[in-house]
Amino acid sequence: MSSMVLRYMSKFRPTVILENKSTKDAMRTMGPAKVNVPSPDKYLKKHSKEPKLTERSQCSKEVRNTCTVRKPPVPTRSDRPVMGLSSRRDFIKTAAAVPVKPPPTSVDTSKGHKQLLENSGLIPKYIKKKDYGEVPEYLQQRKEEERRAYEEYKTLVREERERAAMKKMSDETRQTILEGLKKNWDQLHQEYQGLSVIIDTMTKKAHKEHLEASMKQLETDISFLERFKTVYVPKD
């Protein structure tokens, strides 16, 4: 009788099944399952999102004590008189007669939004500065660094040109090199003429190709030296 082998089963299987089921149940609907419905009375009313202006305090003729606007205090004995007046009574009359000049403002929108003219940027304040029109110090430093780097680059290029300068080859040297190339070509040509007519091995074939390539390179060099009488070579 054959023995029965039980299949392995993890002890965490029930926990995994519960977690998987809870996750699937939470994702069955799009968005939250329960949403509080807004009240019908709290609907969006007209002009509810517009900014509201502060209410102005108005004085009542019947009840003057309810006025929230306070008048300016009476000047003290130590205050200086305005416009050269000497008496306290004249000071009070002048303060009541001369209205306070409002500060200059700038209106920048069609709805009447305004701000102080000094903060609007329309008053040329910066031209009155002592260093107006002068180049800032950091720009001067940057310009000096660029000039110094350019000078170093020019020096490096000049040194490279001097190092890689060419000199003219003399006619004696050119003639000597030309004769040496022709002599080498004659030797290779003589060796090439002595090759076997039948090329039956890879060694013979490679040797023949090497001789042909060397002879062709020598022919190119000889033609170059014979064509150009003036030849420049590096100094080194």
HELIX and SHEET records of a PDB file:
HELIX    1   1 ARG A   13  ALA A   26  1                                  14    
HELIX    2   2 ARG A   64  THR A   66  5                                   3    
HELIX    3   3 VAL A   82  GLY A   84  5                                   3    
HELIX    4   4 ARG A   88  ALA A   97  1                                  10    
HELIX    5   5 TYR A  126  LYS A  128  5                                   3    
HELIX    6   6 GLU A  137  ARG A  163  1                                  27    
HELIX    7   7 ASP A  171  GLN A  193  1                                  23    
HELIX    8   8 MET A  202  ARG A  227  1                                  26    
SHEET    1   A 2 THR A 105  VAL A 107  0                                        
SHEET    2   A 2 LYS A 114  LEU A 116 -1                                        
SHEET    1   B 2 MET A 166  LYS A 168  0                                        
SHEET    2   B 2 TYR A 232  PRO A 234 -1                                        
END                                                                             
